[in-house]
Amino acid sequence: MYDCIIVGQGIAGTVLAYTFLKNQKTPFVISTDKLPSASQVAGGIFNPLTGKNLVKTWLADELFPFLHTFYRELEQVLGEKFLHSTPIYRPFRSIEEQNEWLAKSALQEFKPYLNTDVNENQYCSDIKNPFGGVETLQAGWVELPKLLNSFHCFLKKKSLYFREIFDYSALQIFSEKVAYKDIEAERIIFCEGTQAIHNPFFQNLPFNFAKGEMIDVWVEDASFESIVNQGVSLIPLQENTYRVASTYSWEGLDWEISEKARTELIGKARNLLKKDFRVIAQNAGVRPATKNRRPIIGLHPQMPRVGIFNGLGSKGVSLAPYLADRFYKHIYENAPLPHEINQPA
Ligand SMILES: Cc1cc2nc3c(=O)[nH]c(=O)nc-3n(C[C@H](O)[C@H](O)[C@H](O)COP(=O)(O)OP(=O)(O)OC[C@H]3O[C@@H](n4cnc5c(N)ncnc54)[C@H](O)[C@@H]3O)c2cc1C
């Protein structure tokens, strides 16, 4: 008998499954590539200071130290490099913003996350930065497709993975276990991202999906190696190739690329880049975001052998490791979950 069936192997299911393994428990993962996955198209950025005014993100002091250790350890286990720790350079929009940020950087709560003593030389030939900029620290990006595919192979080798569209009607829930076809486990946790809207066990979840699109661009003679963010993020993928991420839309929630988003991203990239570029790829996806921007995590109130780990919104990479650990401790040690999260009602 397995300790847990995990349905869905995006970043949520991957991180949760590894959290079980780390704790000497045996997960069994069921997932499919026939349904869309936000993790396969995401930019993969983790950034402790976000938004126009660089606000410290929810639980930043816990999430960021935790995620570095988590992904580094997972790299060792998988023998694959997918974590790119890099500062995020943020050019100032005005002298006022420059002054504001220099003052803010002196505050204790921002000190671990800000570098105001930036070596501007590494950016000034490529990036429009007439007022200079700051760097956010403890930031970077994760190559999600690489991590997900590598973890999929790892699970398959251990016979802990089955590729199929989960058939909800085949799940049996008993007082002491759950059974799905011939697989028995102590519990089941659903990590289906946006596809959770088809899950009959959890209805009326407080989702507020947000579509996002990104383009990859080839930039003539570009040399900057950190992420740059102002309006959009420019993620260095390989020599001269950058990802421009991303748009937000709460309408037309399909997974198709659009001319409108491409035009918006090109415009924003032009505002940042001094050099010519051409678009070489475009991707679209839908974020499993929620109304209050907090994840949905917990056990079913009437069926405690059934759980959900979802609602990671636009921050799956930074939220998943720490919150999977909290969820694990909630299940096995009865530890409380962060009170802000959405628990299934
Ligand atoms: C354009 C864009 C840019 C983004 N950029 C970032 C970023 O820079 N940083 C960041 O942290 N986040 C980013 N995100 C958000 C990120 O993608 C999500 O937070 C994260 O991917 C959610 O992961 P998940 O595992 O919950 O869902 P998903 O990745 O969607 O995974 C769900 C998995 O479950 C499987 N599944 C669903 N139903 C079933 C079923 N019935 N049977 C079997 N399998 C099933 C699906 O096939 C899929 O593999 C971005 C999203 C988009 C769209």
The ligand as an SDF file (V2000), in Angstrom:
LIG
                    3D

 53 58  0  0  0  0  0  0  0  0999 V2000
    2.4080   32.4930  -18.8120 C   0  0  0  0  0  0  0  0  0  0  0  0
    2.6320   32.0530  -17.4010 C   0  0  0  0  0  0  0  0  0  0  0  0
    3.7640   32.4740  -16.7320 C   0  0  0  0  0  0  0  0  0  0  0  0
    3.9900   32.0670  -15.4260 C   0  0  0  0  0  0  0  0  0  0  0  0
    5.1380   32.4460  -14.8180 N   0  0  0  0  0  0  0  0  0  0  0  0
    5.4070   32.0130  -13.5690 C   0  0  0  0  0  0  0  0  0  0  0  0
    6.6280   32.3540  -12.9380 C   0  0  0  0  0  0  0  0  0  0  0  0
    7.4820   33.0420  -13.5070 O   0  0  0  0  0  0  0  0  0  0  0  0
    6.8500   31.8930  -11.6770 N   0  0  0  0  0  0  0  0  0  0  0  0
    5.9290   31.1130  -11.0220 C   0  0  0  0  0  0  0  0  0  0  0  0
    6.1790   30.7190   -9.8830 O   0  0  0  0  0  0  0  0  0  0  0  0
    4.7590   30.7750  -11.6070 N   0  0  0  0  0  0  0  0  0  0  0  0
    4.4820   31.2160  -12.8500 C   0  0  0  0  0  0  0  0  0  0  0  0
    3.2960   30.8860  -13.4350 N   0  0  0  0  0  0  0  0  0  0  0  0
    2.3050   30.1750  -12.6280 C   0  0  0  0  0  0  0  0  0  0  0  0
    2.6220   28.6940  -12.5550 C   0  0  0  0  0  0  0  0  0  0  0  0
    2.5350   28.1860  -13.8420 O   0  0  0  0  0  0  0  0  0  0  0  0
    1.6270   28.0130  -11.6190 C   0  0  0  0  0  0  0  0  0  0  0  0
    1.6920   28.5690  -10.3260 O   0  0  0  0  0  0  0  0  0  0  0  0
    1.9560   26.5260  -11.4870 C   0  0  0  0  0  0  0  0  0  0  0  0
    2.3880   25.9920  -12.6970 O   0  0  0  0  0  0  0  0  0  0  0  0
    0.7620   25.7310  -11.0130 C   0  0  0  0  0  0  0  0  0  0  0  0
    1.1800   24.4030  -10.9110 O   0  0  0  0  0  0  0  0  0  0  0  0
    0.1850   23.2030  -10.6650 P   0  0  0  0  0  0  0  0  0  0  0  0
    1.0190   22.0030  -10.4910 O   0  0  0  0  0  0  0  0  0  0  0  0
   -0.7870   23.5670   -9.5970 O   0  0  0  0  0  0  0  0  0  0  0  0
   -0.6910   23.1030  -12.0070 O   0  0  0  0  0  0  0  0  0  0  0  0
   -0.2720   22.5450  -13.4470 P   0  0  0  0  0  0  0  0  0  0  0  0
    1.0920   22.9160  -13.7930 O   0  0  0  0  0  0  0  0  0  0  0  0
   -1.3490   22.9630  -14.3840 O   0  0  0  0  0  0  0  0  0  0  0  0
   -0.2730   20.9790  -13.2820 O   0  0  0  0  0  0  0  0  0  0  0  0
   -1.4260   20.2070  -13.1620 C   0  0  0  0  0  0  0  0  0  0  0  0
   -1.0970   18.8270  -13.7050 C   0  0  0  0  0  0  0  0  0  0  0  0
   -2.1670   17.9540  -13.3840 O   0  0  0  0  0  0  0  0  0  0  0  0
   -2.4830   17.1810  -14.5160 C   0  0  0  0  0  0  0  0  0  0  0  0
   -3.8870   16.7900  -14.3950 N   0  0  0  0  0  0  0  0  0  0  0  0
   -4.9570   17.5920  -14.2250 C   0  0  0  0  0  0  0  0  0  0  0  0
   -6.0800   16.8700  -14.1640 N   0  0  0  0  0  0  0  0  0  0  0  0
   -5.7130   15.5760  -14.2880 C   0  0  0  0  0  0  0  0  0  0  0  0
   -6.4200   14.3520  -14.3220 C   0  0  0  0  0  0  0  0  0  0  0  0
   -7.7500   14.2930  -14.2010 N   0  0  0  0  0  0  0  0  0  0  0  0
   -5.7190   13.2110  -14.4990 N   0  0  0  0  0  0  0  0  0  0  0  0
   -4.3730   13.2200  -14.6150 C   0  0  0  0  0  0  0  0  0  0  0  0
   -3.6510   14.3660  -14.5780 N   0  0  0  0  0  0  0  0  0  0  0  0
   -4.3140   15.5230  -14.4270 C   0  0  0  0  0  0  0  0  0  0  0  0
   -2.2330   18.1210  -15.6870 C   0  0  0  0  0  0  0  0  0  0  0  0
   -2.0480   17.3970  -16.8800 O   0  0  0  0  0  0  0  0  0  0  0  0
   -0.9590   18.8130  -15.2240 C   0  0  0  0  0  0  0  0  0  0  0  0
    0.1640   18.0540  -15.5800 O   0  0  0  0  0  0  0  0  0  0  0  0
    3.0420   31.2530  -14.7560 C   0  0  0  0  0  0  0  0  0  0  0  0
    1.9150   30.8200  -15.4340 C   0  0  0  0  0  0  0  0  0  0  0  0
    1.7010   31.2090  -16.7440 C   0  0  0  0  0  0  0  0  0  0  0  0
    0.4780   30.7090  -17.4500 C   0  0  0  0  0  0  0  0  0  0  0  0
  1  2  1  0
  2  3  1  0
  2 52  2  0
  3  4  2  0
  4  5  1  0
  4 50  1  0
  5  6  2  0
  6  7  1  0
  6 13  1  0
  7  8  2  0
  7  9  1  0
  9 10  1  0
 10 11  2  0
 10 12  1  0
 12 13  2  0
 13 14  1  0
 14 15  1  0
 14 50  1  0
 15 16  1  0
 16 17  1  0
 16 18  1  0
 18 19  1  0
 18 20  1  0
 20 21  1  0
 20 22  1  0
 22 23  1  0
 23 24  1  0
 24 25  2  0
 24 26  1  0
 24 27  1  0
 27 28  1  0
 28 29  2  0
 28 30  1  0
 28 31  1  0
 31 32  1  0
 32 33  1  0
 33 34  1  0
 33 48  1  0
 34 35  1  0
 35 36  1  0
 35 46  1  0
 36 37  1  0
 36 45  1  0
 37 38  2  0
 38 39  1  0
 39 40  1  0
 39 45  2  0
 40 41  1  0
 40 42  2  0
 42 43  1  0
 43 44  2  0
 44 45  1  0
 46 47  1  0
 46 48  1  0
 48 49  1  0
 50 51  2  0
 51 52  1  0
 52 53  1  0
M  END
$$$$
